[in-house]
């Protein structure tokens, strides 16, 4: 069942809250017993943009901002770290926790500082896994079901920042984390022999993190975006009895035509190890980004942010081309049909959210992807791109919440009325 969705969510005057956290753009303002009628009647005049989202999640006042130099680490943070280490010397596990929560500082070369290149990411909580540091954000207090999110290629845990805020208000526990090679998690060099940046590589990271947090025995709700959908469904396949619901946003995994350069990588994977020499000049070229202006609109700010981000990843953190090309080469973005089918046969409810202007996943691909899951529902947002999670953030939040508040045994084929819509396509 495919649903064309153009409904929007607004504030209900009769249900306004005084909590300032609840009035930020991108968060629903509904009562805990959210109903379908409320979602249908909600509207908003505020358009979500890259600019407003970046201002929400990137703030220099955040104590856990990535520090580019050790001297930039706030004295209070240093004292807190020392105090925490002293208090955690009672046993081996506590010693390990104290060590795990030390952030890594990065030295930014002088020529980059002159260009105002800064770390664009935020440390939340950290631990050290097999391949190095893992940056994660665990919030909420639900002791039964854990929501795990998997971001896309060259994304970070901040992809799900707004979804996490909504869910924890409704008593869900949500785990966002940076995949290896992304954000502030470690970025190991590509190894064809060890299949770095392959599906087992990322599943192992997820299992390490869940084991560290003593959460591996929970029931799970999964959310994947783009490339993260492949990891989410592969995780579901491995833990099929614990995964109760899945949301796939702009899913890749069943793309149709594999580009020639991707085929070339399969034939000559060792190209990835020297990719920095020929890819970096293109990635950092300012011709790919709009110039910074004094009075920037949202698109200008997004372009400036992305240029700063790529420069920092390329010349400060490094190995960005290894992670990008490694994921493209080792994750089945064109051939995950069998994994999708196998998970689908277990009748797990799967909600698929996408945009009708997606230039990566065509509507034909998305509809075929939906058919691979026995108990699925596809919602297509009008005038939304591959980044539908940004383009339609309020509507996405609404659908995620309604879906997760429904029964784990929901038959989505007969429950399309759960989601607000103005046009149903069968």
C-alpha positions, -999 to +999 in steps of 0.1 A: +000+000+000+014+034-010+003+066+006+009+101-008+012+123+022+010+161+023-005+166+058+014+189+082+015+191+119+008+223+139+005+235+174-029+229+191-039+260+209-058+240+235-028+218+242+001+242+245+028+233+270+050+256+290+081+235+287+104+254+264+119+222+250+086+213+236+082+244+215+113+241+194+108+238+157+107+202+146+090+187+176+053+177+179+031+193+205+006+166+212-007+150+244+007+116+253-023+098+240-017+111+205-046+103+181-048+101+144-074+129+144-050+153+161-023+145+136-046+151+107-058+185+119-023+198+128-007+224+105+024+246+106+034+278+089+070+275+097+092+259+070+120+237+083+153+246+067+189+235+070+196+268+087+172+263+116+182+227+120+219+235+122+212+262+148+193+237+169+221+211+169+254+230+165+259+254+194+293+267+207+277+266+242+275+229+241+300+215+266+306+185+245+316+202+212+345+185+194+376+203+206+401+211+178+429+217+203+436+204+237+439+240+251+403+246+240+391+220+264+371+238+291+387+237+326+354+226+340+354+196+317+389+187+326+380+188+363+349+168+357+370+142+339+396+140+367+368+138+393+350+110+374+382+090+370+389+092+408+354+081+416+356+052+393+387+035+406+368+010+427+368-019+403+380-028+368+347-021+351+346+014+366+382+020+356+373+011+320+343+035+321+365+063+333+389+057+304+361+053+279+347+087+285+378+107+275+372+127+244+398+129+216+411+163+207+421+172+172+449+196+161+438+219+133+466+231+111+472+269+111+463+273+074+429+257+081+423+279+112+429+309+090+400+297+068+379+293+099+377+255+096+363+241+128+350+207+140+314+205+129+304+176+152+294+172+188+307+147+214+279+131+235+291+099+252+320+078+241+335+043+245+364+025+228+356-004+206+377-027+185+385+000+159+387+030+183+364+056+198+326+054+192+305+086+198+270+078+209+239+095+225+216+074+247+186+091+261+153+080+276+143+056+303+122+028+288+134-005+302+116-028+277+122-015+241+152+003+228+150+025+196+183+022+176+190+046+147+214+041+118+224+071+098+234+073+061+266+077+041+288+105+055+261+112+081+262+114+119+241+106+149+226+141+146+206+129+116+180+117+142+184+146+166+148+158+163+133+123+161+151+115+194+137+146+211+102+136+202+105+100+212+120+106+246+091+129+254+069+099+249+090+077+272+110+059+246+147+051+251+167+061+219+203+053+210+219+074+183+255+068+174+282+076+147+291+046+126+328+040+122+342+063+096+316+089+103+312+119+127+334+116+158+337+078+158+370+063+147+379+062+110+401+032+103+419+028+070+402+007+044+412-030+044+398-052+016+410-083+035+392-074+067+361-061+049+362-028+068+331-008+061+311-039+053+279-051+069+297-074+095+320-045+103+290-022+113+270-050+130+300-058+151+303-021+161+266-021+170+269-052+191+300-039+209+281-007+218+250-025+230+271-049+250+290-020+266+256-005+276+241-038+287+213-034+262+218-064+239+191-084+255+164-058+248+136-057+223+143-033+195+126-007+173+150+002+144+152+034+123+175+036+092+181+064+068+195+058+033+225+035+037+216+030+073+185+010+061+208-018+049+225-020+084+191-018+101+176-047+082+208-068+085+206-062+122+170-073+122+179-104+103+204-114+129+182-105+159+149-113+143+132-124+176+141-091+193+133-066+165+096-056+168+093-027+143+114-011+116+113+023+099+132+028+067+136+064+055+148+069+018+161+033+018+188+022-006+195-015-010+175-023-041+189+004-064+186-006-101+217+004-121+251+002-106+274+030-119+305+020-138+329+035-112+313+013-085+318-018-107+355-006-111+359-005-073+347-041-071+373-052-097+401-031-082+393-025-045+428-014-036+421+018-055+404+029-022+437+029-004+451+056-027+418+074-032+428+105-012+452+115-040+425+119-067+393+124-047+402+151-022+408+178-048+373+173-060+357+170-026+373+203-013+369+223-044+349+255-036+332+252-070+311+225-053+299+249-027+284+284-027+306+312-014+300+324+021+280+357+022+273+382+050+236+377+047+232+340+039+200+322+032+194+287+044+210+271+013+241+293+015+245+283+052+240+246+044+267+248+016+291+266+039+285+241+067+291+212+043+324+228+030+336+232+065+326+197+073+344+181+043+375+202+049+377+191+086+371+155+078+396+155+050+425+173+066+420+170+104+403+137+110+414+121+077+405+089+059+372+103+047+376+088+012+384+054+028+351+054+047+329+067+018+343+044-009+346+015+016+309+017+023+300+020-014+321-010-022+312-033+007+276-025+015+250-040-008+232-008-019+222-025-052+217-061-040+201-063-006+169-078-019+173-112-002+180-096+032+149-074+028+128-105+018+140-127+046+132-100+072+099-093+055+087-129+057+086-126+095+057-101+093+076-075+112+058-041+107+079-020+083+071+016+077+089+032+046+091+070+043+104+087+012+101+118-010+087+120-045+117+141-057+143+116-045+171+116-071+188+085-056+159+061-051+132+064-078+096+058-069+097+026-089+126+014-067+108+025-035+076+007-044+095-025-053+113-022-020+080-020-001+068-052-018+098-071-004+083-068+031+050-087+037+038-063+064+048-029+051+034+005+043+049+031+020+044+068+025+055+092-002+059+128+008+052+154-019+079+179-029+105+161-008+140+149-018+162+121-007+167+142+025+131+138+033+141+136+070+150+173+067+125+184+041+095+171+060+109+168+095+076+175+113+056+150+092+084+124+097+082+129+135+045+125+134+046+092+114+074+078+136+055+085+168+022+071+156+039+040+143+059+033+175+028+039+197+008+013+178+007-024+186+037-045+177+013-069+158-002-041+137-012-052+102-001-022+081-019-034+050-053-027+067-042+002+090-034+030+065-059+052+084-033+054+112-014+080+092-028+114+082-031+118+044-049+135+016-044+110-012-041+072-012-026+054-041-031+016-042 
